[in-house]
Amino acid sequence: MSIKEKLKNLTSQPGVYQMLDKQGRVIYVGKAKNLKKRVASYFYKAHQDGKTKVLVTNIKDFEVVITDTETQALLLENQLIKQHKPRYNILLKDAKSYPYIYISHDKHQRVGLYRGTKNEKYQYFGPFPSAHIVRNSLTLLKKIFKVRQCANATYRSRSRPCLEYQIGLCSAPCTGKISDKNYAQDVKMMGLFLAGKGVQTLDNISQKMQNAAKKQDFEQAAHLRDQMIALRTIQEQHNSQTMDDMDVLSIATEGAECAVEVVFVRSGKQIGQECVFPKNSKNKSGIEILSAFLPLYYLGKSVPKQLLLNEKLPDKKLLSSALSTQIIDMPQKDKRHFLQIAMLTAKENLKQRLISKSSKQAQFLQLQKTLNLKAPPKLMECFDISHTMGEATVASCVVFVKGLAKTKQYCQFNINNITPGDDYAAINQAVFRRYSRLLKEKKPLPDVIFIDGGLGQLNQAIMVMDSIGIDSVLLVGVAKGEGRKAGLETLIMVKDGKTQKINLDPYDRALMLVNHIRDEAHRFAIKNHRQKRGKKRITSVLEAVEGIGKIRRTALLNHFGGLQEVQKASAAEIQKVSSISALLAIKIVEKLRKSINYVFTTNTHHRFFNRLCYLVFQQTHFRQKFSLRQSRFCNFDRHWICIFITGNFVAFCGIILSQSNFKLYFILA
């Protein structure tokens, strides 16, 4: 059925329409009070707006969903836009919900950060503009109220107070260091404080402090006094005349760009702000953008009692009803200064964005010129390798599209089956895995690939790309400069078998862009390496023993005081631990004796033994053997050998480690 035939039979009821392209993809979603009139207007009216003209030329079909009311249509429109992310709709960067502070419903209640669907049994305070602000608030709450923030699994498994208790950030209800009554009082005071009832909180704490002093419970009285001092300090920092909860929104536009500044005001205090740059806002007025922005931004979230705007919206009543809030475009004098703050901030943020875009474009043009490309590169990727003396080697690949990092497209590679510390083999493996997969999945290849390293690493990448038949991508090595100082890097390219090295001015725009991409690859690689290394190092040898679970492992460590003491223990001593049988004790001893001692997994001890062997080589005057007593380094028989080549001699210096000492020997060949 043609579009004209569908229009003839279209209903006049309210609803939502979806415009489809020739592939059947949703390219635009809209709502209408009268579907027939609204949809027909796209095809029977002359459009001055260039964007609408382009949209209409791409429409090959449409679909409608009928709703009972216009408010329902607004809600459905918002849902479909978030689901399909249509090309021609005004879009937000993401649909992440705002964080809250919550108080749980446990016996000893917990406070923490929360996003998502609310639990009816919990208390929630917020929303807050960012997780960073919530974490700062939680840190403050720990200092004042000392309410636990640990996970329930950690809380239930505690047999003694944790470090938080030792440094005064938790009252340790898990081990009975505070009575249930006093803990519940702290939670109640914290709830009042979070609800903005600072005066009431101070009055309650003051009354309890006086009661504690009368009962001569001076420790509790001192604790309450410290809470009062901290709360008074906070109140002085956030003194305000009004007690309204509201969000203040202001929009600024310049050409095809716009910025919406949202200022969050809670209990009369400005607790933060966020600047949003909606997409696809070209040729739209501020009123149109703000009308589309509000439902996208707020539907599905907790909305404050009031929204202050710097524009008068024609559909204010509809939006107010859908969002269940009061929309004000003519604020009273005591609230007007918040709107002025939002307007000035929106203009400044938009100005900075335009400057940044202009600078970014200049960087692309300079990079195109430097690398002798036909056009500015749109898709760029960069590789980096990270390890510690060959341990936990990982490779990172970061993706930049038009100068913007696409973090969802980042990938990391756990490098296996190579000689530890071999960066060339690591680059070879990472590049092969990345681009053989892109070829297999028929995904677009980058315009430029940067390799963090010198000519050796670059040649490995070139060799891999040649082997899999890719010759359309420019590969560039980014070699560190003298002293590894930023701005002294050398760009390396190989063209027609000839190596070309480019040294740019430290403030060259092209080099600044390359360094930004390289630094992001470096950051991502280090982050993943540290996670892998940390996970490897905290893995206990006991976890590999069959029959040892979390409870028995904890019992062993608590009984002996640590893994090193367990390693020293005999089977008879281990058997004394509850739930450890004689057979299991023997298994534990055998496993520990076969395992590589943890000493040899740390670089500190590697360096210690290397240095010790070197001193033997220098200072023993080729004495064959000598023995030193040392009982702290190892419990099992191990060999540690260093090879020194000097002049015409090859020297082997070794250490034999035994239960209570180690012997050093020296061989000259």
N, C-alpha and C positions, 0 to 999 in steps of 0.2 A: 504494500500500500504506500502511495506517495505521501509526502508531507502535507500537500494541499488537501488530500482526501481525509487525512487524519485530523486536520484542523477543522474541517466541516463538522465532524462528529464529536469534537472535543467538548467536555463539560464546562460549565461556567462556575462550578463550585471552587472553593479555595483548595489549595494543595501545593505540591512541589513538582517542578519539572526538571528533567535531566537532558541536556543536549549531548548527543553522541556523534563521534566522528566516523569515518569509513571503516575503521577497525573495531567499532563498537565500544570504544573507550569513552567514559564520561569526561567531557571537557568543560562543562559548565553546569552548575546547579543553582536554581533560583526558586523563590516562593512567590505565590500570587494569591490575591483575594479572589480574582476571577481568572482561572487558568486559560480559558479560550482567548480572552482579550490580550493577556500578557504574552502568551506564546506566539499568537498571530502577529504581535507588534514587531517581532524579530524579522518576519518575512515580508510584511506588507508596508513597512515604513522605511523612509530614507534615513540612514544613520549618519550623523556628522562625526561621531566618535570613531576614530580609526580602529581602536581595539575591537569595538562591536562589529565593525565591518569585517574584520579578519575572522572573528568568531563565527559570524553568519556563513561566510564562505566555507568554513570547515564543518558545518553542521550537516550531517547526512540523515539523521533521524532524531527522534526525541521520545522520551517516556515520561509519564506523569503518575503521581501518587496523590489520591484525593484524601483530604483531611476534613474533620468536622468544623474546625475553626482556623482562623489565621494564626493564632498563637501556636496551635499544634503544627502548622506548616513551618513556622519559624524554628521550632525545636527539631523537626525532621530535617529541615534544610541544613542546620548546623551539624547534625549527625552525619549526613551524607557528604558534606564538604570535608569533614575530618576523615571519613572513610575512603573517599576516592581521590582527595587532593586535586581537584580539577585544575587544568592549566590556566583557565581564564577567570577563576575566582580569586578574590582577595584572600590570601592565606597567611597564617601565622607560622612562625619558625617551627614550633612544635606544640603539642597538646599536653605537655607534662602538667600534672596537677600541682598545686602549691602545697608546700609542707606545713604540717601542724605540729604542735607539741601536744602529746597525749599523756594521760595518767591512766594506767591499767587498772583492772578490777581484781588483782591478786590479793592474797592475804597481806603481804608486804608490797604495796603498790610500787610500780615502776614508772619512771618518766622517760620519754624518748621522742625521737622524730618519727613522723608518720606521713605517708602519702597514700592515696587510693581510697577505696570504699571504707566508710567508717563502721566501727564496731559499736553497737548501741550501748554496750556495757561500759565503754571507756568515756572519759572526759576529754574533750578536744579544745584547744586554744589556738586561735589563728584566724585565717591563714597568714603566713609570713611570706615575704617576697622572695626569699631564697633559703636554701638549706644552710648556707654559711651563717645567716643571721640566727637560725634555729640552733645551730651547734654552739655559737657564741652564748646564746641564752641558756642552753643546757649547762655549759661550763659555769656560768654565773649561778645557776640554781644549785649546782653541786657544792659550790663554795658556801652558799648561804644556808640551804636546807638539808644538804647531805642525804638526799633521797637516792636510792639505788637506780642505776641506769643499765645494769648488766642484763644479759639475756636470761630467760628463765632457766635454761639448761645449765648455765654457769652458776646461777644462784642456788639451784638445787644440789649441785655437786660440791659446794664449798664445805670444808670441814674446819677451816680456819680463815680469819679475815684476809682479804686481798690487799694489794698495794694501795688501792683507793682509800681504804680505811686508815692505812699507815700514814698517808699524807693528808688526812683530814678532809677527804672529799666524799666520804660515805660513812654512814653510821653503823654499817655491818649488821643489818637485821638478820642476815642469813645465819649468823653464829650467835645471836642473842646478845650482842654488845649494847643494844638499846631495847627498851621494853616496847611491846606492841602498842601500848597506849601513847607513849612519847613519839613513836614513829608515825602513828596515825595523825597526831597533832601537827607534826612537821609537814606531812602531806597536805593536810587541810589548809595550813598557812600558805603553802606553795600554790595551792589551787586558787585561793583568794587573791594572791599576788598576781598570778597569771590572768585572772579575770579583770584586772585593773582596779581592784579594791584595795589600793595601797594603804589608805588611811585606816580602814577597818582591820587590815592585816597588822598594822603597827599597834593599834589599840589592843587587839587580842594578844599579841606577843608581850606587850607591856604588862597586861593583866596577869598573864601566866608567869612572867618574870617575878612580879611582886609576890605571887603565891608561892613560887619556888623558894624565894628568899625567906618568907615567913616560916616555911617548913625546914629552913636551914639546908636546903638542897642547893648549895652554892655552885656546884658544877653545872647543874641544869640552868640556874639563873645566869651564869656567865655565858653559857651557850646561847640563851635567848637574847642577852644583851648584845652579843656580837651580830646576831641576826638583825636586830633593830638598827644598829649602826650602818650595816651594809644596805639595808632597805632605804633608810633616810638618805644615804648618799645617792642612790639611784633616783629617788624622787626629786632631789634637788637638780639632778642633771636633766630631768624630763618634765620640768614644771610646765603646765599648760592650763588654759582657761576653760576650754571646752571638753566634753566627755563623749563626743559622737564618734562612732566607727564609720569610716567612709573611705572610698577610693576617689582620688581626684584625677581626671583624665583631660589631657590637652593634646591637640593634634597640630603639627606644623607640616606644611607642604612646600616643596620647591621643585618645580618641573615634574619629572617622573618619580621623584623620591618623596617619601613622607615618614614622619616619626610620630608615634603615639607614646606620650610619657604618662605613666601611671604612678601616682604617689599614694602610698599606703598610710592611712591615719587610723590608729587604734587607741581608743580611750583618750583622744585629743593629742596623742603623740605621733609625730611622723617617724615611723619605724623603718622606712626604706622606700625605694622606688625602683621601677623597671622601665626601660625604654624598648619599645617593640617597633620593628620596621616591617610593616606588612608588605607582602609581595603582590605583584600584579595590580598596583595602585595607579598606574599611569592613566592620565586623562580623567581621573576621578576627583570629585570635589572632596573637601574635608568632611562635609556632612555625610556623603555617601560612604566614605571609608569608615567613619566612626560608627555609622549604622550597621555596617557589615562586621566591624571589629567587635562590638560589644557582645553579641551572642556567641561568636567564636571564642572569645576570651573567657566568658563567665559561665556559659551553660555547662552544667555538670560540676560546677564548683560552688563553694560556699561564698555567697555574695554579701557584702556589708549592707547596712541599713540604707546608706545613701551613696549615690554616684554623682559627683560634681563634674560638669562638662563645660568646655569653652565654646560649644556649638549648640544651636537649637535644632533638635532632630524632629523631622515631621512624623516619625513613627514612635515618638517618645512613650505614648500610652501603651502601645503594643509591647515594646521592649520592657517597660516597667512591669507590666503584667507577667510577661514570660520569665523575667529574672527575679520577680518578687522583691523588688526594691524601689526606692524613691529616686527618680532621676531629676537632678536640679541643674538648670542652666543659668539661673540668676541667684547665686549664693549670697547669703547675708554677709555683712561686713566682717564679722569675726572669722568667717571661713574663706573670705576672698583671697587672703594672702597665700593660702595653700594653692589656689588656682593660679595665682601669679607665679609662684615657684614652679609649678608644672609647665606653664607656658614658656617661661624663660629657659628651663631645662630642655624642653622639647626642641626649641629653636637651636640651642647650643649643640645638642646631640646630632641633630640633622646637619648642621654646619660641619661638624667634625666628620660625619659619615661621608659627606660630599668631598671634603678635602682628602679623606682617606681613599675614596674611590678614584679621585683624580691622580693621587700619588701612585696607587696600584696600577693604573693604566700606564703611567709613565714608566714604571718598573718593567711592565710587560714589553713595552716598545723597546726599552733599552736592552732587555734580555734577548729579544728577537734580533736586534742588531749585533750584540756581542757573539751570539751563537750562529749568526748568519742563517737564520731561519726565514722561510718564505712568508710566514704569518706568526703572530704572537701565539705562544703555546697555550692551549686551553687545558689539557690534561697532563699533569706532571706527577711523577712518582719518585721516591727516594728510598734507598736501602741503607741500613746501618747494622753493624754487628756489635753485640755486647757480651762480655764474659769476664770472669775473674780468674786469671791464670788458667784459662781453658775450662773452668768449671761453669756448668749451667749455661752453655752457649745458646744464644737466641739471635734471630735476625728480625728486623722490623721493616715493614714497607708502609710508608705513609702516602696518601693520595691527596692531591690538590687539584681542584677544578676552578679555573679562572682566579687563581690565587687564594681560594678559600679551602681550608682543611675539611675534608669529608671524613670525619672520624669513624663513621659507620662502615666505611670501605677499607679502613686500615686492616692490616693483617700481620700476624707474627708467625715465625717459623721456629720450632724447636729443632735445633741442628743436631743430628745424630750421625754416628758412624764416620767420624772424622778424627784426625789427630787433634787432641786438645790444644787450643790456641792457634789453630790454622785458619786465619781469617780468609785466605784465598779460597779454601775448600768450602768455608761457610757461605761466602758470597756466591760461589758456583751453585751450591745446593739451593739457596734461597731464590736466586734468579730463575733457575730451571723450574722449580716447583710453582713459582708465581706465573710465569708466562706460558708454560706448557698447559697449565690449567685454563688460562684466559683463552688460548687457542682452542682448546677442547670445548669450552663453553661458548665460543664464538662471541666473546665480549670485546669491546673496543680496547685497543692498545694505546698507551700514553704517547704523547708527542715527544717528551723528553724523560729520560731516566737518569737520575743523579745517583752516583755511588759514593758513599762517604769513605774515601780512601785514595790511595795513590794509583800509579800506573798498573801495579800488580793486580789490585782488586778490579780495576777497570778492564784489564785484559781478560780476566776470568769471566766477567759479565758479557764481554764481546764474544768470547768463545762459545758461551752458552747460547746466546741469541743466534749466532751463525749455525749452531748445531740443530736448532729447532726451526730454522728457516725464517727468522724475522730480521729484515734488513731496513725496515721503514722507520725505525725508532732511533733517535739520537741518544747516545750514551755519553755522559759527562762525569768524569771523576772530580771529586772535590777534596783536594789534598790540603792538609793543615799547613799553616805557615810556620815560620820560625818561632820557636817557643810556644807553639800551639795557640797563638794569639788570634782572636777574632778580627777579621778584616784583612788578614794577610794570606788568605787562602789562594790556592792556584787551581784554576779550572783546566782540566786535561781532557782532550778529545783525540781520537785516533781516526783519521780520514785517509783512505787510500794507502793504508799501511804506514802513514807518517804521523808521528805524535806532535800534537799542537798544544802548547801550554800558554794560558792566558792569565796574566797578573793584572788585576784591576785595582783602582783606587779604593781604599777602605770604605769610602762613602759613596761608591758607585751604586746606582739604583739596582742594576742587575745583580751585583754581588750581594746586596742587602736582601733581595728576594731569595736568592739561592741559599744564603745563610739561614734565613728564616725557615725554609723548607728542610734544610739539613739539620738544624737544631731540633725541629719537631720530630724528625726520624730518630735523632739521638735520644731525646726525652722518652719516646715511646719504647725504644729498645732497652734503655736502662730500667725503665719501670717494669717491663716484662722479665728482664733478667733478674732483678732483685726479688720479684715474686717467686720465680722458679728456684732461685738459690735459697731463699728463705724457707720455702716449703721443703726443699731437700734437706736442709740443715736441721730443721725442727722435727724431722721424722725420727722417731725413736727406734733403736734396734729391737726393742722389745715387741714392737708392732709386727715384726716378721715371725715371731714365735707362735706356732700353732697352739691354740688353747689360751692365749693371752688376749683378753679383750680390754676394754677401757677400764672396767672396775678393778680387775686384777693388776693391770699396769699401774693404776693410781695407788693401789694398796702397796705394791712393791716400792714405788718411789717414795711414798710417805713413810714406809717402814725404815728404809735405808737412808733416806735423805737426798737421793739423787742417783742418776744413772751410773756415775763413776763408782759409787759405793756398791751398787748392785753387781758391777763387773768384778769387784774385788771379792765378793762373797762366794762362799762354797755352796754346794748343793744342800748340805745340812742346814746352813744358815738361811738359805732361801726358803727351805721347807717350813720354817717357823712362821712364815707369813700366812695368815688365814686364807683358806681356799687354794693353797698351792700344795699339790701332792708331791710325793717323792719322785715319781716319773716326770712330772712337769718341771720340777726343780732341776733335774738332770738335763732336760731339753733346753732349759734357759741357759745353763752353764755352757753346754755344747755350742749353742747358737752364738753366745757372746764371745766365746773363744775363737770361733771361726770368722767372726765379723771383723771388718777393718776398723781399727781403733779410731775413735772420733778425732784423736789428735791429728791424724794424717789427712783429715778433710778440712783442716783450717790452714790458711796461708801463713798465719803467724808462726805456727810450729814448723812449717816447711822452711821458712826463712831462718828460724832458729837453728835447725839441724844443718842447713846449708852453711850458715855462718860458723857453726861449731866445727864442721868438717874442714872448712877453709882455714880456721885457726890451727887445727891439727897439722894441716899441710905446711903452714908457714912456720910454726913454732916448735914442732917436735923433733926437728933435725933428722927426719926419717926414722924415728924410733918405731919399732914394729908394732908394739902393743902397749896399752896402758888402760887402767880401769878406773872409773869414777862412780861413786855411789849416787844414785838419783832415783827416787821412788814415785815421783809425781806425774811422770809423763805417760807411762804405758803400763798395761797389765798383761800384755800378751807378747809372744815371740814375734818380732818383726825385724826386717832388715831395711836399712836406709843407706843408700849408696850414692856418693857424689863422685863425679869424674872430673879431674883437672888436667888440662893439657898445657904444658909450659915448656918451651924450648924443645929439647929432644926427649922429654920425659912425658909419660902418661901416668898419672897417679890416681889410684882408687882409694877413696876414704870412705869407710863404712861404719855403720852403727848396728850392733846387735842389741835389741831391746829385750829384756827379760822381766820376770815378775817384779823384782825389787831393785834392779840396777840396769845400767846399760854399759856396754863395752865398745870402745872405738878401736878400729884397726886401720892400718895404713899400708898400702902396697904400692911399690914403685915399679913401673914396667918400662 
